[in-house]
Amino acid sequence: MARSSMAFLAVFVAAAAAAGSCLPAAAAGGPLPPAGTPLSFREGYTQLFGDSNLALHGDGKRVHISLDERTGAGFASQGAYLHGLFSARIKLPADYTAGVVVAFYMSNGDVYERTHDELDFEFLGNVRGREWRVQTNVYGNGSTAAGREERYGLWFDPTEDFHRYAILWSRDRIIFYVDETPIREVVRTESMGAQFPSKPMSLYATIWDGSSWATSGGRYKVDYKYAPYVAEFADLALRGCEVGRRAREEPGGAAAPAMSPAQRSAMEAFRARYMTYGYCYDRLRYPAPLPECSVGPEAAAFFPSGDGRAALRRRGRRHRTRAGADSAV
Ligand SMILES: *[C@@H]1O[C@H](CO)[C@@H](O)[C@H](O)[C@H]1NC(C)=O
């Protein structure tokens, strides 16, 4: 065998061994792994809609998508992935953004019309002086009748700087991260069955008009006087088991070990302080919690509507200290 093909074989074998789990190794309960070398937009993504409302910057490594009175915009990864770590650094539009939705998510809705899977970060705009809300959601095997929404505030202003938002999806757990902090973990349970996403998905990013629901249940709508609304994406990272390309996953899929105790307590501290809604606590919508919910004493922090009492207290404080602030939730 020629020397060059030996070298090629060695690289190939190493790649195949690494592909045993195509999740980044550090996903093993340690800190959030680095994004790796991002693909440029042209290498890894395609525009879905919004013609000139998608613009590339910085050598095709940064993407701006915008919403104006004509259209929103969106793009998707060219490949589909079974498990992996998917992240982007995102900067959201500032000022009045009520009704605006920026979504960063995994989905296979274009392949499986009735049995699709989805993992969502949705950023919900707000009126001036009020923070963006972040929502996460999980659908599996077309379970659109059972929303698993959670909503949170953030400890920073997401319109001032780029922050990293990541979804770690393994065979047995899903973790959503904001910067280094895990904010939500979904553990696969037997009772969830196929409602735990288990088919290859692509990565999507979109901006659109969600006036009918996004801000205070639709009370505050997009005002195109403030358009265009521009969401900036950088360091888009796909580190997963790409279907039909090099990395193949072993049968059953990649496992990610549990979070470290330090990460778990960071997550719990975040949730105690910043969670504004949790479907597991929503007794109006789900008189009996969905099977994967293990509701403990923390439920006392939520109203029967699923809305967090702590969030209400924080709003109350701000309301008193900032005279004239409007009352958008
Ligand atoms: C997924 O949903 C379809 C349609 O409802 C159902 O026929 C199928 O059994 C489900 N798959 C699993 C693995 O439960």
The ligand as a Tripos MOL2 file, in Angstrom:
@<TRIPOS>MOLECULE
LIG
   14    14     1     0     0
SMALL
NO_CHARGES

@<TRIPOS>ATOM
      1 C1        -45.1110    7.7700   15.9680 C.3       1 LIG1
      2 O1        -46.3770    8.2390   15.6000 O.3       1 LIG1
      3 C2        -47.0270    7.4390   14.6150 C.3       1 LIG1
      4 C3        -48.2760    8.1640   14.1640 C.3       1 LIG1
      5 O2        -49.0100    8.6620   15.2480 O.3       1 LIG1
      6 C4        -47.2880    6.0660   15.1970 C.3       1 LIG1
      7 O3        -47.9430    5.2390   14.2420 O.3       1 LIG1
      8 C5        -45.9600    5.4480   15.6030 C.3       1 LIG1
      9 O4        -46.1690    4.2060   16.2440 O.3       1 LIG1
     10 C6        -45.1910    6.3700   16.5490 C.3       1 LIG1
     11 N1        -43.8530    5.8470   16.7250 N.am      1 LIG1
     12 C7        -43.4250    5.3630   17.8670 C.2       1 LIG1
     13 C8        -42.0390    4.8420   17.8750 C.3       1 LIG1
     14 O5        -44.1380    5.3340   18.8590 O.2       1 LIG1
@<TRIPOS>BOND
     1     1     2 1
     2     1    10 1
     3     2     3 1
     4     3     4 1
     5     3     6 1
     6     4     5 1
     7     6     7 1
     8     6     8 1
     9     8     9 1
    10     8    10 1
    11    10    11 1
    12    11    12 1
    13    12    13 1
    14    12    14 2
@<TRIPOS>SUBSTRUCTURE
     1 LIG1         1 GROUP 0 **** ****
